[in-house]
Amino acid sequence: MLRHEGFKRIEAFRDSLKDISPSDVYYSCAYYSAPEEEMSAKGWTGADLVFDIDADHIPTPCKQQHDTWRCRNCGTAERGTKPEECPKCAGQKFDVVRWPCEVCLEVAKKETIKLIEVLDADFGFSPNELKLAFSGHRGYHVHVENEAIRTLSATARKEIVDYMMGIGLEPALQGFDFQRGTGPSLEDFGWKGRLARAAYESLTSTQEQHEKPGSKKIKSVLQQRERTLGRWKGEGPWVLVGKLSSGNWKRIIHEAIEKQSVKIDTVVTTDVHRLIRLSNTLHGETGLKKVEFAASEIERFDPLKSAIAFTDGTVRVEVAEAPQFRLGDTVYGPFKNQRVELPTAAAMFLLCKGVAKALEEPIVVQ
């Protein structure tokens, strides 16, 4: 890692990148009086409010098929998310290969949309104050560019994190009364309305989705689905479910918080000295670019098209093993112990993942 670098001219920065040819480029989200100095002498003046949403931190069943890990100590290798320690030797160092599949990317996008909605509706930030970017792997970065938040302490940023994730929410303080069977309105702002809408979805969904609680009372409520729908905006549905036990109510609210919370990387947002990938540079694990786009474009944004950096030529590679993956409009693989000629972007993707090596064309002498 080369750190504590500063440039007064963009040309000098570009020249440095050409000379070093790094696999990844990061910049500080903080503002300093003297960025070239060591941390104690930099002179911190503030930092942007940054959110990182990554499929790595969101459980998805597809990881059991496409992600792999290998213990560096004993060589044990398995599919799925890397464990805290190796089940065979208790080692804690692993070689990990993570793949950005369609499911992972869609889950990350949905969480990013939730984040944007909360920043807008609850915090009052306009879309013009938000800078969005695809990370180049399987997540998104959201920067809030507003001078009012630059000097927030790490503690203040932790409060924002807790709000986003619904940590420490007390149902009683959000308008729920388990004894009387009352609750907040669908139209309420903030977490009150968010929990009301999530509980509404839970109570009016199909009975099959609620077999887990196993309560006859819950089943009876679900059988009144149409009645609940009809009376929700009139006298309120909470009257209909007043006989539910507090335990079942708490279960419903817990599920609501889980659905409505935003799955962000908490460390990134609270760190007032955070380094983050520079836009329009390559991600060392994929060869894809970190790409910025407007908040209004997120619904139709396709990272596996927009982030492609290499658009010309082909490369012959020998692939050890790779699952099926898409780049642009083309699906590649799966591959296993194969020699193939691929478009440069696809070949670079496999090379960066460490599952392939480039083949040199033999010289034919006639």
Buried (B, 14 or more C-beta within 10 A) or exposed (E): EEEBEEEEEEEEBEEBEEEEEBEBBBBBBBBBEEBEEEEEEBEBEBBBBBBBBBBBBBEBEBBEBBBBBBBEBEEBEBEEBBEEBBEEEEBEEBEEBBBBBEBBBEBBBBBBBBBBEBBBEBBEBEEEBBBBBBBBBBBBBBBBEBEEBBEBEEEBBBBBBEBBBBEEBEBEEBBBEBEEBBBBBBEBEEBBBBBBBBBBEBBBEEEEEBEEBEBEEBEBBBEBBEEBEEBBEEEBBBEBBBEBEEEBBBBBBEBBBEBBBBBBBBEBBBBBEBBBBBBEBBBBBBBBBBBBBEBEEBEEBEBBEBBBBBEEEEBEBBBBBBBEBBBBEEEBBEBEEBEBEBBBBBBBBBBBBEBBEEBEEEEEEE
